[in-house]
Amino acid sequence: MTAKLIKGTEIREEILEEITGEVAEIKEKQGKVPGLVTILVGENPASQSYVTLKIKTAHRVGFKEVQDTRSEDISEQELLSLIDQYNQDDSIHGILVQLPLPKHIDEKKILNAIDPDKDVDGFHPVNVGRLMIGGDEVKFPPCTPAGIQEMIVRAGVETSGAETVVVGRSNIVGKPIANMMLQKGPGANSTVTVVHTRTKDMESHCKRADILIVAAGVPGLVKPEWIKPGACVIDVGVNRVGEKPSKKDPNKMVAILKGDVDFDAAKEIAGSITPVPGGVGPMTITMLMRNTLLSLKYRLGLV
Ligand code: NAP
């Protein structure tokens, strides 16, 4: 059997088209567009490229986008004042602070200063609490888990009553996706098991999974024989395992990326599977756009 490929690159295009349409409609009827600010401190090249991609995507879907770059020596107090300024700015609906921050700044203090109603990353403790309660309480589901759930739903995989096994218990992927899959409601209602480094006999848990979500950061951790025939496998892992010359410019080296699942063997057993790259990766920024649009819709009373 060859599994159906769940391609994040294709789902991203569908969702960005939907967002673009909604933004245009709201702009026409209400004269408002979602506003997203990304705050970048310093010149970390990886952070710069993440921020550039976020801003480019925001521009593409018709948002007001602001890239606010500050020097490495900004004080914690100055950064807190800047966040407060955007908290008060009615044209801004989403505030993102690109991590990591310089060592002299307390990241937790900065992230907790963002107005929870503009916390489109969904990491503020208030939004984590809302996610735990579920239902109408949820304002901004965190972007990577929201992307995972969206892929499962759009692939037509039945989640209700399914055995969902999550490998990994991080605050940004494992715990929130486990929580989301067990909620009462569409795209959820699963029976959820979470496994981690202290789990005894991980294989036996994975083998039961109708939906297997792997977010460990260990290349090839999940062996093909751990996969139940026909299961939906979502591989969140992104691991640099080497370098190769770029297709566009053979003089430039690019990273070779592998997931946490042995893809070539797993695709012969699973019913559906995400590739790496091109699977979960493109969904994170897409869901960030959706959360920013949601933020404006909450403000306008449209949801
Ligand atoms: P993390 O914070 O390092 O957490 C990894 C989790 O996996 C931990 O809970 C750890 O267990 C568990 N784990 C690690 N090795 C394991 C093993 N051998 N057996 C069982 N469990 C194991 O990582 P993360 O931030 O969740 O990210 C996980 C992966 O997803 C990374 O490759 C990351 O790059 C990728 N990622 C991709 C996206 C995206 O595509 N948009 C977004 C976020 C993350 P313990 O808690 O017991 O240590």
Residues whose N, C-alpha, C, O or C-beta is under 5 A from the ligand:
A	BS01	NAP	T144 V167 G168 R169 S170 V173 G174 V195 H196 T197 R198 A215 A216 G217 V218 V236 G237 V238 N239 V280 G281 T284
